[in-house]
Amino acid sequence: MRTPVTLLLELGLILTALSVLGAVARRFTFSPVPLYLLAGLALGEGGIAPVPAAGEFVETGAAIGVVLLLLTLGLQFSLTEFTVSMRRHVPSALVDLVLNAVPGAVAGWLLGLDGVGILALAGATYVSSSGMVARLLADLRRLGNRETPAILSVLVMEDFAMAAYLPLLAVLASGGPWWQAVLGVLAAVGAVLAAFAASYRWGHHLGRLLSHPDAEQLMLRVLGLTLIVAALAELVHATAAVAAFLVGLSLTGETADRARAVLSPLRDLFSAIFFLAIGLSVGPDELVPLLPAAMALAAVTAATKLLTGQYAASRDQVGRRGRLRAGTALIVRGEFSIVIIGLVGTVNDDLAPLVTAYVFVLAIAGPLLARLAGTPPRRLEKGRYG
């Protein structure tokens, strides 16, 4: 089999550029995510150095990157304690929904969008990027912080909400009947609840099934199972992110520690590809004209996410600095907002450029604000929270 020379060259240049940008970011102790996004903007269509041959690989790698980010994040925590945290943060989920969906709905109404457009923009402003937040927590070394379980609880409940929201939006955008939308929502929510129950009830058997003394075997088993579970979740219009996170939560003890060690290099590679892909999806010519409106909406919803995170962390009796870190960590929007505009872009031509510009603004500003929020003098502990 002959591999196209152009593909190899473009991938080589992409990885080299990401390496340089990552080194620069770490030299100044901030997350490389904004630089990866800007690199994607430069390498995309209409940028200064397009890479068309690598587009398909980057798109596939981005999907794997989200799965790996949430899988390795789940490996940091125990399922039992995370379940307790989820129950405590139901009020946080309601505050999150009201504070962050309402500004998008109001903006859609002011812009004269139809009902589907208003619903889509509300969803885009509501949901944070699980993948970006996971990378931020790792980059800023906050996985062991007291506010982190509150952040993750909010993220997972947002992903649960997306399991119901996306099938509903897809049917409404296509003009389908109401009963089809209801069936889609019930199927997606049922699948997510079943997966969570199965993980809670039989998750402890999973570690014994996947464990192996050979690192390569462990990596192949954990990654293979996670991708299968993620695919099944997407098949019923649930989210691959939640599925991957649940697999990670189900693994405990030495198996989880070893899996995290062998999967970390893959996570770093494909997560960088994921952030690059978001930048590649944006055309500079469509981004610039809508920046003022996107920045105004971003300013409002950055403030509401900050309030959301502070409220959620306060429920865990986290101190003032921890509440600020929680709020800034949730500001970034990303993959779900892109999916939303993909569902309705053909029926709302004005919505896609606005949401794309909005996502790009917060995907860059969010990590910078999270970095400025500061880190604690020392981490509470290393390894798993609990």
C-alpha positions as CSV (number, residue, x, y, z in Angstrom):
1,M,0.0,0.0,0.0
2,R,1.4,3.4,-1.0
3,T,0.8,6.3,1.4
4,P,0.3,9.7,-0.3
5,V,3.4,11.8,0.1
6,T,1.3,15.0,0.6
7,L,-0.5,13.4,3.6
8,L,2.7,12.5,5.3
9,L,4.2,15.9,4.7
10,E,1.2,17.8,6.0
11,L,0.9,15.6,9.1
12,G,4.6,16.0,9.8
13,L,4.3,19.8,9.5
14,I,1.2,19.8,11.7
15,L,2.7,17.8,14.5
16,T,6.0,19.8,14.3
17,A,4.0,23.1,14.6
18,L,2.0,21.7,17.5
19,S,5.2,20.6,19.2
20,V,6.7,24.1,18.9
21,L,3.5,25.8,20.1
22,G,3.1,23.4,23.0
23,A,6.7,24.1,24.1
24,V,6.1,27.9,23.9
25,A,3.0,27.5,26.0
26,R,4.7,25.5,28.7
27,R,7.6,27.9,28.8
28,F,5.2,30.5,30.0
29,T,3.2,28.1,32.1
30,F,-0.2,28.4,30.4
31,S,-2.4,26.0,28.4
32,P,-1.5,25.4,24.8
33,V,-5.1,25.2,23.8
34,P,-5.5,28.8,22.5
35,L,-2.3,28.3,20.4
36,Y,-3.6,25.1,18.9
37,L,-6.9,26.8,17.9
38,L,-5.0,29.7,16.2
39,A,-2.9,27.1,14.4
40,G,-6.0,25.5,13.1
41,L,-7.3,28.9,11.9
42,A,-4.0,29.4,10.0
43,L,-4.0,25.9,8.5
44,G,-7.7,25.8,7.5
45,E,-9.4,26.8,4.3
46,G,-8.7,30.5,3.7
47,G,-5.8,30.5,6.1
48,I,-2.2,31.2,5.4
49,A,-1.1,27.6,4.8
50,P,-4.1,25.2,4.2
51,V,-3.6,21.4,4.7
52,P,-6.4,19.8,2.6
53,A,-4.8,16.3,2.4
54,A,-4.7,16.0,6.2
55,G,-8.3,17.1,6.7
56,E,-9.9,13.6,7.0
57,F,-7.2,12.4,9.4
58,V,-7.7,15.5,11.6
59,E,-11.5,15.0,11.6
60,T,-11.2,11.4,12.7
61,G,-8.4,12.2,15.2
62,A,-10.5,14.9,16.8
63,A,-13.3,12.4,17.6
64,I,-10.8,10.1,19.2
65,G,-9.3,13.0,21.1
66,V,-12.5,13.8,22.9
67,V,-13.0,10.2,23.8
68,L,-9.5,9.9,25.2
69,L,-9.7,13.2,27.2
70,L,-12.9,12.0,29.0
71,L,-11.7,8.5,29.4
72,T,-8.5,9.6,31.2
73,L,-10.4,12.1,33.2
74,G,-12.7,9.4,34.4
75,L,-9.7,7.3,35.4
76,Q,-8.8,10.0,38.0
77,F,-12.0,9.5,40.1
78,S,-14.0,6.8,41.8
79,L,-17.5,6.0,40.7
80,T,-19.0,5.9,44.2
81,E,-17.8,9.3,45.2
82,F,-18.6,10.8,41.9
83,T,-22.2,9.5,42.1
84,V,-22.5,11.2,45.5
85,S,-21.2,14.5,44.0
86,M,-23.7,14.2,41.1
87,R,-26.6,14.0,43.5
88,R,-25.4,17.0,45.4
89,H,-25.2,19.1,42.3
90,V,-28.7,18.7,40.8
91,P,-29.4,22.4,41.9
92,S,-26.1,23.4,40.2
93,A,-27.4,21.8,37.0
94,L,-30.6,23.8,37.2
95,V,-28.7,27.1,37.9
96,D,-26.4,26.3,34.9
97,L,-29.4,25.7,32.6
98,V,-31.2,29.0,33.5
99,L,-28.1,31.2,33.6
100,N,-26.6,30.0,30.4
101,A,-29.4,28.9,28.1
102,V,-31.5,32.0,28.6
103,P,-28.9,34.5,27.2
104,G,-28.7,32.5,24.0
105,A,-32.4,32.3,23.7
106,V,-32.8,36.1,24.2
107,A,-30.0,36.8,21.7
108,G,-31.7,34.5,19.2
109,W,-35.0,36.4,19.6
110,L,-33.3,39.8,19.3
111,L,-31.6,38.6,16.1
112,G,-35.0,37.5,14.6
113,L,-34.2,33.8,14.5
114,D,-37.1,31.3,14.2
115,G,-38.0,28.9,16.9
116,V,-35.4,26.3,15.9
117,G,-32.7,28.9,15.7
118,I,-33.5,30.3,19.2
119,L,-33.4,26.7,20.6
120,A,-30.1,26.1,18.8
121,L,-28.5,29.3,20.1
122,A,-29.7,28.6,23.6
123,G,-28.0,25.2,23.5
124,A,-24.8,26.6,22.1
125,T,-24.5,29.1,24.9
126,Y,-25.5,26.6,27.6
127,V,-23.1,23.7,27.2
128,S,-19.4,23.9,28.0
129,S,-16.8,21.9,26.2
130,S,-16.1,18.7,28.2
131,G,-13.0,18.0,26.1
132,M,-11.4,21.5,26.6
133,V,-12.2,21.6,30.3
134,A,-10.6,18.1,30.8
135,R,-7.5,19.3,29.1
136,L,-7.4,22.5,31.1
137,L,-7.7,20.7,34.4
138,A,-4.8,18.5,33.4
139,D,-2.6,21.3,32.0
140,L,-3.1,23.5,35.1
141,R,-2.7,20.5,37.4
142,R,-6.0,20.9,39.1
143,L,-7.3,17.3,38.9
144,G,-6.7,16.9,42.7
145,N,-8.3,20.2,43.6
146,R,-11.4,20.4,45.9
147,E,-13.5,22.2,43.2
148,T,-12.8,19.6,40.5
149,P,-15.7,17.2,41.4
150,A,-18.1,20.1,41.3
151,I,-16.9,21.1,37.8
152,L,-17.2,17.5,36.5
153,S,-20.7,17.1,38.0
154,V,-21.8,20.2,36.1
155,L,-20.2,18.9,32.9
156,V,-21.6,15.4,33.0
157,M,-25.1,16.7,33.7
158,E,-24.7,19.0,30.8
159,D,-23.8,16.0,28.6
160,F,-26.9,14.2,30.0
161,A,-29.0,17.2,28.9
162,M,-27.4,17.0,25.5
163,A,-28.5,13.4,25.2
164,A,-32.1,14.7,25.3
165,Y,-31.5,18.0,23.5
166,L,-29.7,16.8,20.4
167,P,-32.3,14.3,19.1
168,L,-35.1,16.9,19.8
169,L,-33.2,19.6,17.9
170,A,-32.4,17.2,15.0
171,V,-36.0,16.3,14.4
172,L,-37.3,19.8,14.8
173,A,-34.6,21.1,12.4
174,S,-35.6,18.5,9.8
175,G,-39.3,19.2,10.1
176,G,-40.1,15.8,11.6
177,P,-43.2,15.0,13.6
178,W,-43.4,15.6,17.4
179,W,-43.7,11.9,18.2
180,Q,-40.4,11.2,16.4
181,A,-38.7,13.8,18.6
182,V,-40.2,12.3,21.8
183,L,-39.1,8.8,20.8
184,G,-35.6,10.1,20.1
185,V,-35.3,11.8,23.4
186,L,-36.6,8.8,25.3
187,A,-34.2,6.4,23.6
188,A,-31.2,8.6,24.2
189,V,-32.0,9.3,27.9
190,G,-32.8,5.7,28.5
191,A,-29.5,4.6,27.0
192,V,-27.5,7.0,29.1
193,L,-29.3,6.0,32.3
194,A,-28.8,2.3,31.5
195,A,-25.1,2.8,30.8
196,F,-24.7,4.7,34.1
197,A,-26.6,1.9,36.0
198,A,-24.6,-0.8,34.4
199,S,-21.3,1.0,35.2
200,Y,-22.4,1.4,38.8
201,R,-23.6,-2.2,39.2
202,W,-21.0,-4.2,37.3
203,G,-18.1,-1.7,36.8
204,H,-15.9,-3.5,39.4
205,H,-15.8,-6.6,37.2
206,L,-14.5,-4.5,34.3
207,G,-11.1,-4.0,35.8
208,R,-10.5,-7.7,36.2
209,L,-11.7,-8.3,32.6
210,L,-9.4,-5.6,31.1
211,S,-6.4,-6.0,33.4
212,H,-3.2,-7.5,31.9
213,P,0.5,-7.4,33.0
214,D,1.5,-6.3,29.5
215,A,1.1,-2.6,28.9
216,E,0.3,-3.0,25.2
217,Q,-2.5,-5.5,25.9
218,L,-3.9,-3.2,28.6
219,M,-3.9,-0.2,26.3
220,L,-5.6,-2.1,23.4
221,R,-8.2,-3.6,25.7
222,V,-9.2,-0.3,27.4
223,L,-9.1,1.8,24.3
224,G,-10.9,-0.8,22.2
225,L,-13.8,-1.2,24.7
226,T,-14.0,2.6,25.2
227,L,-14.4,3.2,21.4
228,I,-17.0,0.5,21.2
229,V,-19.0,2.0,24.1
230,A,-18.6,5.5,22.6
231,A,-19.9,4.3,19.2
232,L,-22.9,2.7,20.8
233,A,-23.7,5.9,22.7
234,E,-23.5,7.9,19.5
235,L,-25.8,5.4,17.8
236,V,-28.6,6.2,20.1
237,H,-27.9,9.9,20.0
238,A,-26.3,10.0,23.4
239,T,-22.8,11.4,23.8
240,A,-19.5,9.6,23.3
241,A,-18.0,11.9,26.0
242,V,-20.2,10.6,28.7
243,A,-19.7,7.0,27.6
244,A,-15.9,7.3,27.7
245,F,-16.1,9.1,31.1
246,L,-18.2,6.2,32.5
247,V,-15.7,3.6,31.3
248,G,-12.9,5.5,33.1
249,L,-14.9,5.8,36.3
250,S,-15.6,2.0,36.2
251,L,-11.9,1.2,36.4
252,T,-10.3,1.4,39.8
253,G,-7.1,0.8,41.7
254,E,-3.9,-0.4,39.9
255,T,-5.7,-1.0,36.7
256,A,-6.8,2.6,36.5
257,D,-3.4,3.9,37.4
258,R,-1.7,1.7,34.7
259,A,-4.3,2.5,32.1
260,R,-3.9,6.3,32.7
261,A,-0.1,5.9,32.3
262,V,-0.2,4.0,29.0
263,L,-3.0,6.2,27.5
264,S,-1.6,9.6,28.5
265,P,0.7,9.9,25.4
266,L,-2.2,9.0,23.1
267,R,-4.5,11.5,24.9
268,D,-1.9,14.3,24.4
269,L,-1.5,13.6,20.7
270,F,-5.2,13.3,19.8
271,S,-6.4,16.1,22.1
272,A,-4.0,18.4,20.3
273,I,-5.6,17.2,17.0
274,F,-9.0,17.9,18.5
275,F,-8.2,21.5,19.3
276,L,-6.6,22.0,15.9
277,A,-9.7,20.6,14.2
278,I,-11.9,23.3,15.8
279,G,-9.6,25.9,14.4
280,L,-9.7,24.2,11.0
281,S,-13.5,24.3,11.0
282,V,-13.5,28.1,11.1
283,G,-13.0,30.3,8.0
284,P,-11.3,33.7,8.7
285,D,-13.6,35.3,6.1
286,E,-16.7,34.3,8.1
287,L,-15.2,34.8,11.5
288,V,-14.2,38.5,11.3
289,P,-17.5,40.2,10.4
290,L,-19.3,38.6,13.3
291,L,-16.7,39.1,16.0
292,P,-18.4,42.1,17.6
293,A,-21.7,40.3,18.1
294,A,-19.9,37.1,19.1
295,M,-17.7,38.9,21.7
296,A,-20.8,40.6,23.2
297,L,-22.5,37.3,23.6
298,A,-19.3,35.7,24.9
299,A,-18.9,38.4,27.5
300,V,-22.4,37.8,28.9
301,T,-22.2,34.0,28.9
302,A,-18.6,34.0,30.3
303,A,-20.0,35.9,33.3
304,T,-22.9,33.5,33.7
305,K,-20.6,30.5,33.5
306,L,-18.4,32.1,36.2
307,L,-21.5,32.4,38.4
308,T,-22.4,28.8,37.7
309,G,-19.0,27.4,38.7
310,Q,-18.9,29.5,41.8
311,Y,-22.3,28.3,42.9
312,A,-21.5,24.6,42.2
313,A,-18.2,24.9,44.1
314,S,-19.9,26.6,47.0
315,R,-22.1,23.5,47.5
316,D,-18.9,21.6,48.2
317,Q,-17.8,24.3,50.7
318,V,-14.9,25.3,48.5
319,G,-13.0,28.5,49.4
320,R,-13.1,31.7,47.4
321,R,-10.2,31.0,45.2
322,G,-11.5,27.5,44.4
323,R,-14.9,28.9,43.5
324,L,-13.2,31.3,41.1
325,R,-11.2,28.5,39.5
326,A,-14.3,26.5,39.1
327,G,-16.1,29.3,37.3
328,T,-13.3,30.1,34.9
329,A,-12.8,26.4,34.0
330,L,-16.4,26.2,32.7
331,I,-16.2,29.2,30.4
332,V,-15.0,27.4,27.3
333,R,-17.5,26.2,24.6
334,G,-16.5,23.8,21.9
335,E,-17.5,20.5,20.3
336,F,-21.2,20.4,21.3
337,S,-21.8,23.9,20.0
338,I,-20.2,22.9,16.7
339,V,-22.5,19.9,16.5
340,I,-25.5,22.1,17.2
341,I,-24.8,24.4,14.3
342,G,-24.2,21.3,12.1
343,L,-27.7,20.2,12.8
344,V,-29.4,23.5,12.0
345,G,-27.0,25.2,9.7
346,T,-28.9,24.3,6.5
347,V,-32.1,26.0,7.8
348,N,-30.5,28.9,9.6
349,D,-27.8,30.4,7.4
350,D,-27.0,33.3,9.8
351,L,-26.6,31.1,12.8
352,A,-23.6,29.0,11.9
353,P,-21.1,31.9,11.4
354,L,-22.2,33.6,14.7
355,V,-21.9,30.4,16.8
356,T,-18.6,29.6,15.1
357,A,-17.2,33.0,16.0
358,Y,-18.7,32.7,19.5
359,V,-17.1,29.3,20.1
360,F,-13.7,30.5,18.8
361,V,-13.7,33.6,21.1
362,L,-14.5,31.6,24.3
363,A,-12.2,28.7,23.3
364,I,-9.4,31.2,23.3
365,A,-10.5,33.4,26.2
366,G,-11.6,30.6,28.5
367,P,-8.1,29.0,29.0
368,L,-6.5,32.4,29.4
369,L,-9.1,33.3,32.1
370,A,-8.7,30.0,33.8
371,R,-4.9,30.5,33.9
372,L,-5.3,34.0,35.3
373,A,-7.6,32.6,38.1
374,G,-4.4,31.2,39.6
375,T,-3.5,27.8,41.1
376,P,-3.4,26.8,44.7
377,P,-0.1,26.8,46.6
378,R,-0.2,23.0,46.6
379,R,-2.4,20.3,45.4
380,L,-4.5,18.4,47.9
381,E,-3.2,15.1,46.7
382,K,-1.8,13.2,43.8
383,G,-3.6,10.7,41.8
384,R,-7.3,9.8,42.3
385,Y,-9.7,12.1,44.1
386,G,-11.3,10.6,47.1
